[in-house]
Amino acid sequence: MWTRIGVALACACALANAYGAQYRDPADEVLEQCDEFSQADIRDCLQRKVHGSMKALAQAEAKVASSVERWDEREQFIAQARDRLRASKSAFVKYRDAQ
């Protein structure tokens, strides 16, 4: 039994290390993309990236809201999903502003 636990732990550690080696912070990637410009142009590049990100988020939110409306489910569950989606969006806005 202890051997199985040891093997499972070893596998978990190996997978965690493999994931950690592959993980790249998206902020680092964006900074690298904008790094080729002067300081003033870096600011403009980052603002374009933020605008693009906000546009993609709005499109994704609209797609999810549309999907919820088309659910073949009771209205109470659709309303609950709508409420949770709104709450999630509000919590993300608070988090984003705090960062």
Rosetta silent file (secondary structure, phi, psi, omega in degrees, C-alpha in Angstrom):
SEQUENCE: MWTRIGVALACACALANAYGAQYRDPADEVLEQCDEFSQADIRDCLQRKVHGSMKALAQAEAKVASSVERWDEREQFIAQARDRLRASKSAFVKYRDAQ
SCORE:     score description
SCORE:     0.000 S_00000001
   1 L     0.000  -45.344 -179.415    0.000    0.000    0.000 S_00000001
   2 H   -64.846  -29.820  178.354    2.759    2.447    0.911 S_00000001
   3 H   -65.481  -41.992  178.362    4.461    1.663   -2.376 S_00000001
   4 H   -63.543  -41.654  178.621    1.367    2.739   -4.308 S_00000001
   5 H   -64.012  -41.339  178.495    1.162    5.955   -2.342 S_00000001
   6 H   -63.296  -41.803  178.429    4.859    6.599   -3.005 S_00000001
   7 H   -65.430  -42.534  179.114    4.413    5.988   -6.723 S_00000001
   8 H   -62.987  -41.300  177.948    1.363    8.262   -6.804 S_00000001
   9 H   -64.853  -42.181  178.796    3.282   10.986   -4.983 S_00000001
  10 H   -62.275  -42.017  178.226    6.238   10.655   -7.364 S_00000001
  11 H   -64.522  -42.729  179.649    3.908   10.925  -10.363 S_00000001
  12 H   -62.129  -42.249  178.565    2.185   13.966   -8.890 S_00000001
  13 H   -64.919  -41.378  179.743    5.537   15.672   -8.281 S_00000001
  14 H   -64.222  -42.483  178.679    6.737   14.878  -11.795 S_00000001
  15 H   -66.477  -40.470  178.842    3.558   16.278  -13.331 S_00000001
  16 H   -63.218  -41.506  178.424    3.723   19.418  -11.190 S_00000001
  17 H   -66.565  -39.201  179.083    7.333   20.010  -12.224 S_00000001
  18 H   -64.703  -40.984  178.037    6.482   19.456  -15.892 S_00000001
  19 H   -65.740  -45.217 -179.250    3.625   21.961  -15.651 S_00000001
  20 H   -61.167  -35.587  179.675    5.778   24.487  -13.825 S_00000001
  21 H   -69.706  -29.065 -177.778    8.482   24.244  -16.471 S_00000001
  22 H   -90.548  -18.472 -174.937    5.947   24.956  -19.220 S_00000001
  23 L   -71.022  131.117  173.846    4.040   27.752  -17.474 S_00000001
  24 L  -125.083  132.971  177.131    4.687   31.265  -18.722 S_00000001
  25 L   -67.784  123.973 -179.310    3.169   34.299  -17.128 S_00000001
  26 H   -58.141  -31.030  178.869    1.010   35.977  -19.812 S_00000001
  27 H   -63.907  -38.012  177.589    2.156   39.393  -18.560 S_00000001
  28 H   -63.357  -39.950 -179.971    5.768   38.479  -19.387 S_00000001
  29 H   -64.269  -42.768  179.266    4.737   37.498  -22.901 S_00000001
  30 H   -65.337  -42.576  178.757    2.921   40.788  -23.471 S_00000001
  31 H   -62.087  -38.231  177.495    5.881   42.770  -22.145 S_00000001
  32 H   -64.619  -38.951  179.839    8.198   40.908  -24.524 S_00000001
  33 H   -65.917  -32.769 -177.669    5.904   41.709  -27.442 S_00000001
  34 H   -95.005   -5.822 -173.212    5.933   45.424  -26.588 S_00000001
  35 L   -69.778  -16.787 -176.042    9.606   45.567  -25.546 S_00000001
  36 L   -77.890   -5.459 -176.454   10.882   46.341  -29.038 S_00000001
  37 L   -99.723  171.013  173.215    9.486   49.875  -28.880 S_00000001
  38 L   -70.479  172.066 -177.026   10.621   53.086  -27.171 S_00000001
  39 H   -60.915  -40.931  179.523    9.216   53.797  -23.712 S_00000001
  40 H   -66.225  -39.424  179.780    6.412   55.972  -25.076 S_00000001
  41 H   -72.241  -28.529  175.869    5.560   53.359  -27.688 S_00000001
  42 H   -61.634  -42.961  178.994    5.620   50.601  -25.059 S_00000001
  43 H   -60.632  -45.770  178.708    2.812   52.418  -23.249 S_00000001
  44 H   -63.171  -41.044  178.796    0.780   52.646  -26.473 S_00000001
  45 H   -61.739  -45.358  179.794    1.465   48.973  -27.226 S_00000001
  46 H   -64.631  -37.604  177.609    0.301   47.940  -23.743 S_00000001
  47 H   -64.734  -38.559  176.613   -2.843   50.074  -24.100 S_00000001
  48 H   -63.922  -40.435  178.848   -3.620   48.317  -27.407 S_00000001
  49 H   -63.573  -42.491  178.718   -3.121   44.946  -25.689 S_00000001
  50 H   -62.875  -44.999  179.815   -5.495   45.958  -22.867 S_00000001
  51 H   -60.913  -44.600  178.377   -8.100   47.137  -25.370 S_00000001
  52 H   -62.441  -39.951  179.381   -7.819   43.865  -27.307 S_00000001
  53 H   -66.214  -42.329  179.169   -8.085   41.849  -24.114 S_00000001
  54 H   -65.429  -37.800  178.253  -11.176   43.751  -22.964 S_00000001
  55 H   -65.247  -43.826  178.536  -12.789   43.256  -26.382 S_00000001
  56 H   -63.230  -40.162  178.086  -12.086   39.505  -26.283 S_00000001
  57 H   -63.751  -43.903  179.432  -13.515   39.303  -22.748 S_00000001
  58 H   -62.271  -40.328  178.121  -16.688   41.154  -23.791 S_00000001
  59 H   -64.971  -42.095  179.529  -17.132   38.780  -26.751 S_00000001
  60 H   -65.294  -41.699  178.398  -16.652   35.732  -24.526 S_00000001
  61 H   -63.202  -40.864  178.873  -19.133   37.073  -21.961 S_00000001
  62 H   -64.856  -39.303  179.167  -21.698   37.727  -24.703 S_00000001
  63 H   -64.481  -42.622  179.205  -21.216   34.214  -26.061 S_00000001
  64 H   -65.643  -44.318 -179.835  -21.731   32.679  -22.605 S_00000001
  65 H   -61.251  -40.769  177.972  -24.813   34.823  -21.950 S_00000001
  66 H   -64.100  -40.306  178.887  -26.249   33.785  -25.313 S_00000001
  67 H   -64.404  -40.408  179.285  -25.574   30.129  -24.540 S_00000001
  68 H   -62.737  -40.800 -178.756  -27.319   30.419  -21.184 S_00000001
  69 H   -65.977  -26.690 -178.526  -30.395   31.916  -22.848 S_00000001
  70 L   -90.833    0.688 -179.248  -30.604   28.959  -25.259 S_00000001
  71 L   -58.533  143.365  172.855  -30.419   26.318  -22.528 S_00000001
  72 L   -95.244   74.901 -172.894  -33.110   23.699  -22.541 S_00000001
  73 L  -145.823  164.106  177.623  -33.584   24.021  -18.806 S_00000001
  74 L   -63.605  148.857 -176.527  -36.121   25.346  -16.340 S_00000001
  75 H   -58.589  -35.637 -178.569  -36.304   29.127  -16.076 S_00000001
  76 H   -61.954  -35.809 -179.877  -35.213   29.095  -12.424 S_00000001
  77 H   -76.244  -34.622  176.090  -31.872   27.513  -13.387 S_00000001
  78 H   -64.949  -43.639  178.850  -31.378   29.905  -16.298 S_00000001
  79 H   -63.685  -39.709  178.484  -32.043   32.844  -13.966 S_00000001
  80 H   -63.788  -41.966  178.618  -29.622   31.401  -11.415 S_00000001
  81 H   -64.480  -41.349  176.911  -26.935   31.050  -14.103 S_00000001
  82 H   -59.538  -46.376 -179.572  -27.539   34.655  -15.236 S_00000001
  83 H   -61.687  -43.102 -179.663  -27.193   35.894  -11.647 S_00000001
  84 H   -67.946  -35.296  176.587  -23.989   33.938  -11.105 S_00000001
  85 H   -64.149  -44.368  177.204  -22.565   35.212  -14.374 S_00000001
  86 H   -62.371  -42.992  179.881  -23.287   38.803  -13.328 S_00000001
  87 H   -64.085  -40.223  178.737  -21.747   38.188   -9.896 S_00000001
  88 H   -63.563  -43.830  178.858  -18.679   36.632  -11.486 S_00000001
  89 H   -62.106  -43.301  179.476  -18.261   39.597  -13.824 S_00000001
  90 H   -63.805  -42.695  179.120  -18.607   42.028  -10.918 S_00000001
  91 H   -64.643  -38.632  178.946  -16.066   40.128   -8.820 S_00000001
  92 H   -66.196  -41.496  179.104  -13.615   40.090  -11.735 S_00000001
  93 H   -60.610  -42.022  178.045  -13.982   43.852  -12.256 S_00000001
  94 H   -63.676  -44.012  178.953  -13.227   44.431   -8.551 S_00000001
  95 H   -62.065  -48.664 -178.472  -10.208   42.102   -8.738 S_00000001
  96 H   -59.261  -44.244 -179.475   -8.923   43.723  -11.930 S_00000001
  97 H   -66.173  -33.480  179.284   -9.274   47.227  -10.490 S_00000001
  98 H   -70.375  -29.450 -179.718   -7.476   46.176   -7.300 S_00000001
  99 L   -78.931    0.000    0.000   -4.552   44.858   -9.336 S_00000001
